[in-house]
Amino acid sequence: MSGRIDTPLREEDWREPACLLRTCGTGERIPLGRIIEKLDLLLGREDAAGAERHLLYWEREAQAAGDLPGRSAVCGELAGFYRKSGETEKAKLFAGKAVSLLEEAGLDGTVQWATACLNAGTVFCAAGEYGTSVAFYEKALPAYSGLPENDPRKAGLFNNAALPLCALRRFDEAEKMLLEALKIASTVGKKDEEAITCLNLCDLLVSRDGVEGSAEEVSPLLDRAEKALSSPALPENGDMAFVFEKCAPVLDRFGRFAAAGELSSRAAAIREMLKR
């Protein structure tokens, strides 16, 4: 999703639309750009109920219009929304819908479909269904292999796919993916992805080699993660606040208490700024 929205709400943003797509089934496309813009605004203001209503409304509109790709995109947003709010069954339902709608549209094998598979893999990993998660990631790999060598979307796939592989103790496969993700993130300057990858590698090394056996490798990775997360290039938006909130407890667990506290404070400051 995009970052902070500074423009004021227009009437069409706050008033429930009088079905902008009354021509049901004619192939009209829902306005995804506006939908995501309003979603970011609602989430930035921590209006979870409003964000849910907004997405469910447009999921129905896309269904009425016969817009399968648009409906898939909204279902993907709903899956992410419910994953973050801990509503696992709803997240799984909409993640599966996002994939199947693109298959119904004949778009399986495309990067758009692979991205829906990636998102589904993330949802099922969060639900502890690691085998299903890996299966979704494996579906996405062929389409992503056709992307440019250092496309940051590849780093995201490798990072996410490594997590259920680690949980299944398939450490060598996971390490290979994380090292590739780290290479891409470093090359393209994605500091948040670089930090996340370093921390994922720390968890892998400790799980595989134990605390003492991994100490020499873990310490420089933690240093690198801290440096990446302190980069002034990182945007101050809701997505970055979420990254800080996820990284802080990992750093805390590895004894980097000052860095963890700083990230938590930065996340809280961003949340407050977005409410204004």
Backbone bond lengths (Angstrom), bond angles and torsions (degrees), N, CA, C in turn:
res aa  C-N    CA-C-N  psi(-1)  N-CA   C-N-CA  omega(-1)  CA-C   N-CA-C  phi
1 M - - - 1.464 - - 1.524 109.67 -
2 S 1.306 115.91 160.06 1.441 120.51 -177.35 1.516 110.50 -79.47
3 G 1.340 116.16 177.68 1.447 120.28 -174.29 1.506 113.91 -88.18
4 R 1.327 114.82 -148.16 1.452 121.13 -174.03 1.527 110.83 -66.65
5 I 1.325 116.12 141.12 1.458 121.56 177.60 1.520 108.21 -108.63
6 D 1.332 116.93 121.60 1.452 120.67 -176.58 1.522 112.55 -101.66
7 T 1.324 118.68 -10.71 1.456 121.12 -177.58 1.522 110.80 -75.36
8 P 1.342 118.46 146.72 1.463 120.37 179.91 1.520 110.93 -69.74
9 L 1.321 114.61 157.83 1.466 119.74 177.48 1.522 110.17 -69.01
10 R 1.327 115.53 135.01 1.452 120.80 172.40 1.529 108.54 -91.18
11 E 1.342 115.82 165.97 1.460 119.03 -178.95 1.517 111.18 -57.66
12 E 1.340 116.90 -39.74 1.463 119.01 -177.87 1.521 112.16 -69.64
13 D 1.349 116.62 -13.45 1.453 119.55 177.38 1.525 112.12 -82.92
14 W 1.348 115.57 -39.78 1.467 116.01 -176.04 1.517 112.81 -92.66
15 R 1.354 118.20 -25.38 1.459 120.01 -179.91 1.513 109.55 -88.55
16 E 1.337 117.58 134.71 1.463 120.27 177.64 1.520 108.65 -61.04
17 P 1.316 118.69 125.61 1.462 120.87 -176.35 1.512 111.81 -62.50
18 A 1.324 115.52 146.76 1.461 120.35 175.89 1.522 107.65 -86.56
19 C 1.317 115.19 65.51 1.467 125.34 -177.65 1.524 111.96 42.62
20 L 1.312 116.68 88.00 1.450 121.46 179.29 1.525 112.00 -67.22
21 L 1.331 117.28 -11.66 1.462 121.19 -176.38 1.522 110.07 -123.18
22 R 1.331 115.99 58.08 1.457 120.17 -178.26 1.527 112.46 -68.09
23 T 1.314 116.63 -20.23 1.467 120.07 -179.40 1.523 108.67 -79.66
24 C 1.323 115.91 72.78 1.455 121.92 -171.80 1.522 111.52 -60.90
25 G 1.332 114.14 134.57 1.442 120.19 173.78 1.512 114.57 74.21
26 T 1.326 118.95 14.90 1.463 120.29 -176.82 1.523 111.57 -94.59
27 G 1.315 118.01 2.91 1.454 120.24 -179.51 1.511 113.97 88.25
28 E 1.340 117.60 7.11 1.463 120.89 175.35 1.520 108.86 -60.93
29 R 1.340 115.94 144.17 1.454 120.73 179.47 1.529 110.06 -101.72
30 I 1.293 116.53 138.00 1.458 119.86 176.00 1.527 109.30 -71.66
31 P 1.352 118.08 153.07 1.476 121.16 -175.99 1.532 111.74 -81.11
32 L 1.320 116.37 80.80 1.462 120.57 -173.23 1.526 112.81 -59.01
33 G 1.331 116.93 -38.69 1.456 119.13 -179.60 1.519 112.23 -58.49
34 R 1.337 116.02 -47.43 1.467 120.39 178.51 1.518 111.53 -66.26
35 I 1.332 116.42 -36.72 1.465 120.25 -178.64 1.524 110.53 -63.87
36 I 1.325 116.71 -45.14 1.465 120.67 -179.62 1.524 110.66 -69.71
37 E 1.331 117.04 -37.06 1.468 120.57 177.73 1.527 110.49 -59.23
38 K 1.337 115.99 -47.50 1.465 118.96 -179.34 1.533 110.56 -68.13
39 L 1.331 117.01 -37.21 1.464 120.31 177.69 1.521 110.73 -59.06
40 D 1.333 116.78 -46.60 1.465 120.32 178.99 1.524 111.42 -60.40
41 L 1.324 115.82 -38.93 1.463 119.88 179.18 1.523 110.67 -64.32
42 L 1.313 117.21 -45.42 1.465 121.27 179.95 1.527 111.50 -64.86
43 L 1.327 116.73 -43.32 1.466 119.92 179.49 1.517 111.08 -67.87
44 G 1.334 116.41 -36.77 1.458 119.63 177.08 1.513 112.36 -61.58
45 R 1.330 115.65 -31.17 1.467 120.68 177.48 1.529 112.07 -90.04
46 E 1.324 115.90 6.38 1.466 123.53 179.86 1.526 111.85 58.34
47 D 1.312 115.32 35.43 1.469 121.30 176.23 1.531 107.95 -95.42
48 A 1.329 115.51 76.64 1.459 120.08 -176.38 1.520 112.02 -64.18
49 A 1.324 117.14 -40.57 1.469 120.50 -179.74 1.523 110.56 -63.25
50 G 1.326 116.55 -42.08 1.454 120.23 178.31 1.518 111.78 -65.56
51 A 1.320 116.73 -39.06 1.473 120.73 178.77 1.520 110.66 -64.09
52 E 1.321 116.38 -41.73 1.466 119.98 178.89 1.523 110.95 -63.95
53 R 1.343 117.06 -46.73 1.468 120.32 178.68 1.526 110.90 -59.14
54 H 1.318 115.47 -43.41 1.460 122.00 -179.24 1.537 110.80 -58.58
55 L 1.331 116.74 -48.76 1.463 120.19 -178.04 1.524 112.03 -68.80
56 L 1.321 117.27 -41.47 1.468 119.62 179.92 1.530 110.98 -65.05
57 Y 1.335 116.18 -36.67 1.473 120.03 177.33 1.523 109.92 -60.30
58 W 1.328 116.96 -48.80 1.447 119.89 -176.04 1.530 112.77 -74.08
59 E 1.317 116.62 -23.39 1.470 118.58 173.41 1.530 109.44 -65.64
60 R 1.330 116.02 -40.47 1.464 120.25 176.95 1.528 111.03 -66.91
61 E 1.330 117.18 -41.46 1.462 121.36 179.54 1.532 111.09 -61.59
62 A 1.318 116.10 -42.96 1.462 119.93 179.71 1.527 110.55 -65.14
63 Q 1.323 115.84 -38.42 1.474 119.66 177.94 1.524 109.76 -63.61
64 A 1.342 117.36 -44.88 1.457 120.97 -179.33 1.527 111.75 -63.51
65 A 1.337 116.20 -34.76 1.462 120.51 -177.90 1.524 112.61 -82.57
66 G 1.321 117.42 -10.25 1.463 120.03 -176.34 1.513 113.04 72.94
67 D 1.343 116.17 24.75 1.465 121.62 -179.95 1.536 108.91 -90.41
68 L 1.329 116.50 87.87 1.460 120.62 -176.03 1.533 112.92 -65.19
69 P 1.347 119.46 -47.19 1.471 118.20 178.64 1.529 112.52 -63.81
70 G 1.340 116.38 -39.84 1.458 119.02 178.78 1.512 111.99 -65.00
71 R 1.330 115.99 -41.73 1.457 119.84 177.93 1.520 110.44 -63.94
72 S 1.333 117.13 -39.48 1.465 120.94 177.15 1.523 110.72 -59.63
73 A 1.341 116.85 -43.73 1.461 120.48 -179.59 1.523 111.28 -61.93
74 V 1.326 116.98 -42.71 1.465 120.38 179.12 1.532 110.30 -66.81
75 C 1.333 116.84 -40.23 1.473 120.28 176.94 1.527 110.68 -61.35
76 G 1.334 116.47 -37.12 1.461 119.56 176.67 1.515 111.80 -63.47
77 E 1.338 116.53 -40.79 1.463 120.04 176.54 1.529 111.22 -64.89
78 L 1.335 116.20 -39.61 1.469 119.79 177.48 1.523 110.97 -64.00
79 A 1.333 116.84 -40.12 1.468 120.30 178.39 1.522 110.40 -60.57
80 G 1.342 116.60 -44.25 1.457 120.02 178.18 1.520 112.21 -66.15
81 F 1.331 115.84 -39.65 1.471 120.35 178.91 1.528 110.53 -60.55
82 Y 1.341 116.40 -47.96 1.459 120.01 -177.61 1.527 111.91 -71.86
83 R 1.338 117.25 -30.54 1.469 119.25 175.78 1.524 110.22 -63.17
84 K 1.327 116.44 -45.25 1.458 120.13 -178.50 1.518 112.25 -68.87
85 S 1.347 116.66 -28.09 1.465 119.32 179.75 1.530 112.24 -89.91
86 G 1.333 116.84 0.22 1.463 120.96 176.36 1.514 114.87 81.08
87 E 1.333 117.48 12.72 1.474 120.99 178.52 1.535 108.65 -91.76
88 T 1.321 114.23 79.47 1.468 121.85 -166.90 1.518 113.61 -60.85
89 E 1.321 117.86 -46.68 1.467 119.80 -175.79 1.524 111.70 -64.77
90 K 1.326 116.73 -40.47 1.462 119.99 176.75 1.524 110.51 -64.97
91 A 1.331 116.60 -39.97 1.465 120.52 178.90 1.521 110.53 -61.09
92 K 1.331 117.01 -44.59 1.464 121.33 179.32 1.529 111.37 -63.70
93 L 1.329 116.27 -41.21 1.465 120.92 -179.75 1.529 110.92 -59.87
94 F 1.330 116.61 -49.91 1.462 119.63 -176.05 1.530 111.93 -74.81
95 A 1.320 117.56 -29.67 1.467 119.62 175.81 1.524 110.11 -64.25
96 G 1.318 116.50 -43.56 1.457 120.37 177.47 1.517 112.03 -64.54
97 K 1.348 116.34 -39.84 1.469 120.71 177.67 1.526 110.98 -60.86
98 A 1.326 116.43 -42.36 1.464 120.43 -177.72 1.521 111.13 -58.74
99 V 1.330 116.51 -39.61 1.461 120.89 179.28 1.526 110.99 -72.68
100 S 1.334 116.79 -48.50 1.470 120.44 -174.20 1.523 112.26 -66.85
101 L 1.335 118.11 -31.92 1.465 120.41 178.42 1.526 111.55 -65.14
102 L 1.328 116.93 -38.46 1.458 119.91 177.50 1.525 111.16 -70.09
103 E 1.319 116.61 -33.14 1.467 119.84 175.29 1.525 110.12 -66.78
104 E 1.322 115.86 -39.60 1.466 120.46 176.85 1.528 111.23 -62.40
105 A 1.335 115.47 -32.90 1.466 120.68 179.56 1.527 112.25 -81.76
106 G 1.326 117.35 -1.08 1.456 121.10 -179.30 1.517 113.67 77.79
107 L 1.326 116.91 22.24 1.459 121.40 -176.73 1.522 113.35 -103.28
108 D 1.345 117.72 9.55 1.459 119.29 177.36 1.532 108.79 -63.02
109 G 1.329 114.35 141.87 1.461 120.42 -176.56 1.512 113.64 94.18
110 T 1.346 117.51 -12.15 1.462 121.09 178.46 1.530 110.06 -84.48
111 V 1.335 116.15 166.29 1.460 120.33 177.48 1.526 110.44 -64.34
112 Q 1.343 117.06 -36.37 1.466 120.55 177.55 1.524 110.57 -59.61
113 W 1.318 116.27 -45.28 1.469 120.98 178.34 1.520 110.33 -65.76
114 A 1.335 117.28 -41.57 1.466 120.97 179.82 1.527 110.68 -62.26
115 T 1.329 116.52 -36.59 1.467 119.96 177.62 1.526 110.88 -65.72
116 A 1.330 116.46 -38.90 1.474 119.70 175.25 1.531 110.16 -63.24
117 C 1.329 116.88 -38.27 1.468 120.61 176.36 1.528 111.00 -64.51
118 L 1.336 116.08 -41.67 1.466 120.20 177.55 1.522 110.41 -59.12
119 N 1.330 116.30 -46.82 1.469 120.30 -179.83 1.527 111.10 -62.69
120 A 1.337 116.35 -38.36 1.462 119.89 177.49 1.520 110.45 -64.98
121 G 1.329 116.33 -40.05 1.459 119.75 177.48 1.513 111.93 -59.91
122 T 1.330 115.98 -39.35 1.464 120.75 178.91 1.525 111.08 -65.18
123 V 1.322 116.14 -41.19 1.468 121.09 179.39 1.533 110.64 -63.70
124 F 1.312 117.01 -46.89 1.457 119.68 -177.14 1.528 111.84 -71.67
125 C 1.330 117.18 -29.38 1.464 119.72 173.55 1.525 110.30 -64.47
126 A 1.343 116.51 -45.23 1.466 120.88 178.53 1.522 111.35 -61.61
127 A 1.340 116.28 -27.74 1.466 120.95 178.95 1.526 112.35 -83.80
128 G 1.335 116.61 -2.08 1.467 120.19 179.68 1.515 113.81 81.44
129 E 1.334 117.35 10.99 1.465 121.54 178.99 1.531 108.28 -98.16
130 Y 1.343 114.09 76.76 1.459 120.28 -167.26 1.527 113.04 -69.87
131 G 1.314 117.89 -36.50 1.454 120.36 178.91 1.518 111.58 -63.21
132 T 1.331 116.49 -44.76 1.462 121.03 177.77 1.519 110.68 -64.40
133 S 1.324 115.59 -39.37 1.460 120.81 178.82 1.529 110.73 -59.83
134 V 1.324 116.94 -49.63 1.466 121.00 -179.84 1.529 110.47 -60.35
135 A 1.334 116.68 -39.14 1.469 120.07 -179.80 1.528 111.15 -61.03
136 F 1.328 117.32 -40.15 1.464 119.93 177.60 1.526 110.96 -66.47
137 Y 1.330 117.08 -42.11 1.457 119.66 178.85 1.527 111.34 -63.87
138 E 1.309 116.70 -38.92 1.465 120.09 178.82 1.521 111.61 -65.38
139 K 1.332 116.83 -31.79 1.464 120.46 174.36 1.534 110.78 -63.50
140 A 1.327 115.78 -38.73 1.464 120.52 -175.40 1.521 113.25 -73.95
141 L 1.325 117.77 -26.76 1.467 121.37 -171.50 1.528 114.26 -56.31
142 P 1.351 120.13 -47.31 1.472 118.63 -177.40 1.531 113.30 -58.69
143 A 1.326 117.53 -42.89 1.467 119.68 -179.73 1.526 110.91 -66.48
144 Y 1.330 117.21 -39.38 1.456 120.64 -179.26 1.527 111.90 -71.75
145 S 1.315 117.03 -24.60 1.468 119.67 179.69 1.525 111.34 -65.83
146 G 1.326 116.80 -20.60 1.454 120.76 178.03 1.512 114.08 -83.60
147 L 1.324 118.13 -5.41 1.466 121.84 177.83 1.527 109.80 -74.96
148 P 1.345 118.28 161.39 1.463 120.48 175.96 1.528 111.81 -53.81
149 E 1.326 115.79 153.42 1.469 121.56 -171.90 1.518 113.32 -52.48
150 N 1.320 117.66 -42.87 1.465 120.87 -176.14 1.525 112.92 -108.88
151 D 1.314 117.00 29.20 1.462 120.53 176.77 1.533 108.96 -64.47
152 P 1.343 117.77 124.80 1.476 120.20 -176.82 1.524 113.60 -60.60
153 R 1.341 117.74 -20.98 1.463 119.10 177.49 1.518 111.38 -64.04
154 K 1.325 116.47 -29.47 1.464 119.89 176.44 1.527 110.63 -65.31
155 A 1.329 116.12 -41.70 1.461 119.71 179.05 1.523 110.67 -60.14
156 G 1.336 115.93 -40.54 1.465 119.50 178.17 1.510 112.22 -62.89
157 L 1.326 116.65 -42.23 1.466 120.29 178.49 1.523 110.76 -64.10
158 F 1.333 117.51 -48.10 1.469 120.83 -177.63 1.524 111.01 -62.33
159 N 1.338 115.95 -41.10 1.463 120.11 -179.95 1.521 111.28 -62.32
160 N 1.324 115.47 -46.88 1.469 119.38 -178.12 1.520 112.06 -69.43
161 A 1.320 117.08 -40.10 1.461 120.29 -178.09 1.515 111.69 -67.01
162 A 1.328 116.94 -27.84 1.469 120.08 -179.12 1.525 112.32 -66.43
163 L 1.326 117.31 -28.62 1.473 119.93 -174.69 1.527 112.69 -65.08
164 P 1.336 120.31 -52.30 1.461 118.07 177.70 1.530 112.35 -68.31
165 L 1.328 117.36 -28.94 1.467 119.16 175.99 1.529 110.23 -63.04
166 C 1.321 116.66 -41.09 1.476 120.22 175.71 1.523 110.93 -62.34
167 A 1.326 115.59 -43.40 1.468 119.84 -179.59 1.528 111.23 -61.96
168 L 1.331 115.85 -31.11 1.473 121.07 177.86 1.525 111.77 -88.81
169 R 1.342 116.34 6.34 1.467 124.27 178.89 1.530 112.28 62.47
170 R 1.303 115.76 30.33 1.465 121.39 173.80 1.533 106.65 -95.46
171 F 1.329 114.29 65.46 1.460 121.14 -168.10 1.532 113.46 -66.17
172 D 1.317 118.04 -40.06 1.460 119.56 -177.30 1.525 111.57 -63.31
173 E 1.338 116.62 -42.34 1.465 120.58 177.73 1.528 110.48 -63.90
174 A 1.330 115.61 -42.46 1.464 120.28 -179.12 1.520 111.01 -65.08
175 E 1.324 116.90 -42.95 1.465 120.30 -178.96 1.527 110.94 -63.27
176 K 1.311 116.65 -41.57 1.461 120.64 178.48 1.529 110.61 -59.16
177 M 1.323 116.88 -43.24 1.464 120.50 179.60 1.525 111.47 -66.79
178 L 1.322 117.00 -41.47 1.458 119.72 -178.06 1.532 111.22 -67.67
179 L 1.309 117.56 -38.92 1.457 119.89 178.37 1.529 111.18 -65.18
180 E 1.326 116.26 -37.11 1.463 119.93 176.49 1.529 110.25 -67.56
181 A 1.343 116.70 -41.21 1.467 120.50 177.48 1.521 110.94 -61.91
182 L 1.329 116.98 -40.51 1.465 121.22 -179.50 1.525 110.85 -65.36
183 K 1.310 115.98 -39.79 1.465 120.46 177.96 1.532 110.96 -61.58
184 I 1.340 116.36 -45.21 1.468 120.32 -179.11 1.526 110.69 -66.69
185 A 1.338 116.46 -47.42 1.471 120.53 -178.41 1.521 110.93 -59.39
186 S 1.317 117.51 -40.37 1.464 121.38 179.55 1.522 110.85 -67.58
187 T 1.326 116.66 -40.72 1.461 121.44 -177.54 1.518 111.85 -64.70
188 V 1.329 116.75 -42.00 1.472 119.95 -175.72 1.523 112.76 -94.44
189 G 1.334 117.81 0.05 1.460 120.58 176.59 1.510 115.32 75.40
190 K 1.336 117.22 26.92 1.476 121.01 177.40 1.524 108.28 -84.54
191 K 1.323 116.31 88.56 1.460 121.00 -172.72 1.528 112.97 -64.83
192 D 1.333 116.87 -37.62 1.457 118.82 179.58 1.529 110.42 -66.30
193 E 1.336 116.75 -42.55 1.467 120.57 178.52 1.525 110.91 -65.97
194 E 1.329 116.68 -36.75 1.461 120.98 177.30 1.524 110.76 -61.66
195 A 1.332 116.04 -45.50 1.467 120.05 -179.79 1.518 111.49 -64.02
196 I 1.327 116.20 -46.28 1.470 120.67 179.97 1.523 110.58 -59.35
197 T 1.332 116.15 -41.70 1.457 120.32 -179.41 1.518 110.99 -65.11
198 C 1.327 117.04 -43.32 1.473 120.40 177.50 1.527 111.21 -58.41
199 L 1.324 116.48 -43.83 1.467 119.84 -178.84 1.528 111.25 -69.10
200 N 1.330 117.12 -36.83 1.468 119.78 175.46 1.524 110.98 -63.70
201 L 1.334 116.29 -38.39 1.466 120.02 177.11 1.526 110.98 -64.78
202 C 1.325 116.67 -38.57 1.473 119.95 176.99 1.523 110.88 -59.38
203 D 1.328 116.37 -45.98 1.464 120.05 179.24 1.524 111.18 -62.59
204 L 1.328 116.16 -41.73 1.472 119.80 179.05 1.530 110.75 -61.35
205 L 1.320 116.50 -47.84 1.462 120.36 -176.05 1.523 111.84 -62.64
206 V 1.325 116.50 -41.03 1.467 119.94 178.91 1.520 110.86 -67.14
207 S 1.335 116.80 -41.24 1.466 120.42 179.10 1.530 111.12 -63.90
208 R 1.313 116.82 -38.19 1.463 120.74 -176.02 1.528 112.98 -84.08
209 D 1.351 116.24 -42.76 1.463 120.10 -170.04 1.523 114.18 -110.50
210 G 1.344 117.69 -5.17 1.453 120.40 -177.46 1.521 111.25 83.82
211 V 1.316 116.32 165.38 1.466 121.66 -176.48 1.517 111.13 -62.46
212 E 1.330 117.17 -50.79 1.461 120.60 -177.82 1.524 111.59 -68.47
213 G 1.308 116.28 -41.93 1.459 120.05 -177.53 1.518 114.51 -67.27
214 S 1.319 116.91 -20.44 1.468 120.49 -176.73 1.518 113.38 -107.48
215 A 1.342 117.49 -2.45 1.464 120.90 -170.28 1.523 113.25 -56.52
216 E 1.331 117.90 -42.92 1.466 120.51 -176.74 1.528 112.29 -65.03
217 E 1.309 117.36 -34.16 1.464 120.85 179.32 1.524 112.08 -82.77
218 V 1.336 116.59 -33.83 1.461 120.53 -175.43 1.525 112.16 -69.74
219 S 1.328 117.85 -41.36 1.463 120.98 -174.25 1.533 113.24 -57.06
220 P 1.343 119.04 -49.98 1.475 117.54 178.76 1.527 113.24 -66.96
221 L 1.316 117.87 -28.25 1.465 120.33 176.67 1.524 110.49 -67.39
222 L 1.333 116.82 -39.03 1.464 120.43 176.82 1.527 110.78 -65.07
223 D 1.336 116.13 -41.42 1.467 119.90 176.83 1.529 110.55 -59.44
224 R 1.325 115.19 -43.20 1.466 120.24 -178.27 1.527 111.07 -65.94
225 A 1.330 116.60 -39.54 1.463 120.88 178.49 1.525 110.87 -63.84
226 E 1.334 116.12 -44.56 1.465 119.83 178.75 1.528 111.59 -59.78
227 K 1.333 115.61 -43.99 1.464 120.14 -179.29 1.525 110.92 -63.42
228 A 1.336 116.59 -43.42 1.463 120.49 -179.58 1.522 111.52 -63.14
229 L 1.329 116.47 -40.36 1.463 120.50 -177.45 1.532 112.75 -74.34
230 S 1.322 116.75 -14.75 1.469 120.08 177.43 1.526 111.85 -94.64
231 S 1.337 117.27 4.87 1.458 121.17 -177.87 1.529 111.10 -63.87
232 P 1.343 117.15 132.57 1.471 119.80 177.02 1.529 112.67 -68.91
233 A 1.327 116.44 -11.52 1.474 120.10 -179.95 1.528 112.53 -76.19
234 L 1.313 117.46 -13.71 1.463 119.94 -178.57 1.524 110.44 -70.42
235 P 1.338 118.28 132.02 1.468 120.39 -179.61 1.527 111.82 -73.69
236 E 1.308 115.82 156.78 1.465 120.88 176.42 1.523 108.19 -101.66
237 N 1.322 116.24 83.77 1.459 120.56 179.92 1.521 109.77 -138.72
238 G 1.318 116.18 178.85 1.458 120.50 -176.15 1.516 113.25 -62.53
239 D 1.326 116.49 -37.99 1.457 119.55 179.12 1.526 111.09 -62.68
240 M 1.346 116.91 -41.11 1.462 119.40 -179.57 1.521 111.33 -70.66
241 A 1.330 116.78 -35.53 1.463 119.28 175.08 1.523 110.06 -59.20
242 F 1.339 116.16 -40.85 1.461 120.98 178.43 1.527 110.35 -63.16
243 V 1.338 117.31 -41.32 1.473 121.14 177.63 1.525 110.17 -61.42
244 F 1.332 116.92 -46.61 1.466 120.39 179.32 1.532 111.01 -59.60
245 E 1.329 115.80 -42.64 1.469 120.33 -178.99 1.526 111.78 -65.05
246 K 1.324 117.29 -31.59 1.465 120.77 178.95 1.527 112.09 -80.07
247 C 1.337 116.59 -34.31 1.468 119.98 -177.81 1.529 112.56 -79.42
248 A 1.326 117.62 -31.63 1.465 121.18 -175.47 1.533 113.07 -55.78
249 P 1.352 119.46 -49.20 1.472 117.95 -179.33 1.524 113.56 -67.03
250 V 1.327 117.63 -26.53 1.469 119.84 177.29 1.523 109.52 -68.63
251 L 1.327 116.25 -46.71 1.464 119.50 177.01 1.529 111.14 -61.48
252 D 1.320 116.51 -39.55 1.464 120.93 177.86 1.527 110.72 -61.12
253 R 1.332 115.58 -42.48 1.472 120.53 -179.77 1.529 111.78 -62.52
254 F 1.331 116.38 -30.84 1.463 120.62 179.32 1.532 112.51 -92.29
255 G 1.322 116.67 12.26 1.458 120.60 174.83 1.513 115.21 84.16
256 R 1.317 118.38 8.71 1.466 120.89 178.00 1.534 108.62 -92.31
257 F 1.331 114.73 68.82 1.462 121.05 -169.75 1.531 113.03 -66.94
258 A 1.327 117.02 -41.40 1.468 119.84 -178.97 1.530 110.86 -64.14
259 A 1.318 115.97 -44.34 1.470 119.83 -179.84 1.529 110.83 -65.04
260 A 1.339 116.23 -39.09 1.461 120.24 178.95 1.524 110.95 -63.85
261 G 1.332 116.35 -42.77 1.454 120.44 178.73 1.518 112.39 -64.22
262 E 1.329 115.52 -39.18 1.459 120.07 178.61 1.522 111.29 -63.85
263 L 1.323 117.24 -42.42 1.468 120.46 178.92 1.520 111.25 -64.18
264 S 1.323 116.80 -42.43 1.468 120.15 178.69 1.517 111.10 -61.28
265 S 1.337 116.24 -40.60 1.466 120.42 179.25 1.521 111.11 -66.29
266 R 1.334 116.73 -40.87 1.470 120.28 179.37 1.529 110.77 -65.77
267 A 1.324 116.62 -39.82 1.463 119.93 178.42 1.525 110.45 -62.85
268 A 1.335 116.36 -44.61 1.464 120.38 179.65 1.528 111.18 -62.81
269 A 1.350 116.73 -39.31 1.462 120.03 179.63 1.531 110.68 -64.84
270 I 1.321 116.94 -40.31 1.468 120.06 178.33 1.521 110.32 -64.21
271 R 1.326 116.68 -44.11 1.467 120.34 179.13 1.533 110.23 -58.10
272 E 1.313 116.69 -43.68 1.468 119.89 -179.68 1.529 110.81 -65.27
273 M 1.338 116.43 -41.14 1.463 120.62 -179.54 1.527 110.81 -62.19
274 L 1.325 117.15 -39.24 1.449 120.93 -177.01 1.527 113.25 -72.58
275 K 1.322 116.59 -17.99 1.462 120.30 178.01 1.530 112.05 -75.36
276 R 1.335 116.26 -20.45 1.473 119.44 -173.79 1.519 111.52 -73.94
